[in-house]
Amino acid sequence: MNLLRKIGVPVAAILIFLGFWEFLVWVNGWPNYVMASPSDLPEAYIRFWNLFLTGSWQTLWRTVAGLGIAVVAGTLIGMVMGFSRISRDGLYPLLVGFNAVPKATLVPVLALLFIGQHNFNTVLMAFLISFFPIAVSVGIGLSTLEPEYRDILRSLGASRFTIFRKIALPKTLPEFFGALKVSVTLAFIGTNLVEIISPHGKGLGALFLSGQTNSNYPLMFAVLIALAVLGILLYYAVVALERIFAGWAERPQG
């Protein structure tokens, strides 16, 4: 029953959303070159199914690669900030300032720095836009570690790595996975920025740009739905990992 609820409620919510979208288009009498309806999308998927398959794979693997690098780099930066007050005071302004810069402005800069390296530029942008929440969450989790636990382990001769593995890491996992859920969607934004803006873009972002150029609005909306589906799948992959490694932190709800 619990499994049925977990599957049925999200599916019902999606169906209600699609029904409302269809109703909204029908009531206003919008043609598909103004607002495509869900019933307009199957034709686009059938007509361009091969482009959707290849584009989805290209977008997905670049996003996952950038997110993976963000996990490693963000965790390391967070550890540095969490264990050192001086590093935290020095790095936080830099991270906040960099995160405040609109990432769309970095796309032409990367394109000039790494001419022709579309895959590298796309993965790099996915990393740059998604590592900040991870670094901050890990840094906050480690900096708020109870000093009593740390002092006890140090008095027993435990190394800094042992303290991290035994106490700091388990304590930080809930915050880490919470930030990772946010970073998943941000990584997709970074990937699609490069795919759309870059003159040699590939993936679903390039397919969206092709639909825009040819005024094929059903194709554009079909790409948006495909991106949403990929984001949902990757999000629930993170949720599955969270239940494996940090399921103990989840509190039962009444």
Salt bridges, closest charged atoms under 4 A:
ASP89 OD1 - ARG85 NE 3.41
GLU195 OE2 - ARG62 NH1 3.26
GLU242 OE1 - LYS181 NZ 2.71
